[in-house]
Amino acid sequence: MDSGAPAMSRDDRLAKPSATTVGPGLVYRLLLLAGLPALGLLLGWLVPHAADWVAGLRWAPMQGPFELVASFDDGWTAVAGPVVGLVLGLGGGLFAYAMAMRVTFEDDTVRVYKDGESRILARAEVAAAFLDKDRLVILDAAARQLLRRPSDLEPGDLDRAFTAHGYRWLHEDPYAGRYHRWVRDSGELSAAANAVLKAREHALRKKNATDAEELREEAQRLGCVLREEGTRQYWRPLRDEAAGD
């Protein structure tokens, strides 16, 4: 059946970029997969040697674990300590690598994976993307934040990938000058927005990333776009016409 859509030429198919995934860079991989195991090996060697000394310091904290290690046979701990440290360091590095951000471009979607969760955005939704310090931010045409997640990816890798797949990559936040520092019960915000930011401040202090993200999206539904530095929150008004300024 003829759908009425023009057939894609061979040149068009060849010109279309293949699927691309941007993952952790070389330095980050080395830190996780070589640095952490090496650190674990060093600590595994060091702890048994330091256990006798620390166990003799009555004022030192955590006496129990050090006394336990000091009670083991020196020949056994000299081998087991570094092996256990190496295994723990390698396991921690592999886990962190598996949880690291990856951005996959395929057909007309962008999929952002981080900490075991994926977010898929259609090309039609995405107006621009940029890094705000260590956060990957993706905006829609109305300046809403479709995504704001901590990123450990190389800026140049993201720039090249977004650009190659036809997305607009920015080198800074185009709305950076519109943010205001939030203070409790701000008269510039509605009571509902202030309540959400109070709850989010508590989530940030408790380092509850899931609650902080859900409350960020709730604030955005109330017309308030957020960014943060530690537990300090900054907001800007969300206006549909902002994208055309």
Secondary structure as UniProt FT lines:
FT   HELIX           10..15
FT   STRAND          20..22
FT   HELIX           26..30
FT   HELIX           31..35
FT   HELIX           36..55
FT   TURN            58..59
FT   HELIX           63..71
FT   HELIX           74..99
FT   STRAND          102..106
FT   TURN            107..108
FT   STRAND          109..114
FT   TURN            115..116
FT   STRAND          117..122
FT   HELIX           123..125
FT   STRAND          128..132
FT   TURN            133..134
FT   STRAND          135..139
FT   TURN            141..142
FT   STRAND          145..150
FT   HELIX           155..164
FT   TURN            165..166
FT   TURN            174..175
FT   HELIX           176..178
FT   STRAND          180..181
FT   TURN            184..185
FT   TURN            187..188
FT   HELIX           191..205
FT   TURN            206..207
FT   HELIX           209..221
FT   TURN            222..223
FT   STRAND          224..229
FT   TURN            230..231
FT   STRAND          232..237
FT   HELIX           240..244
//
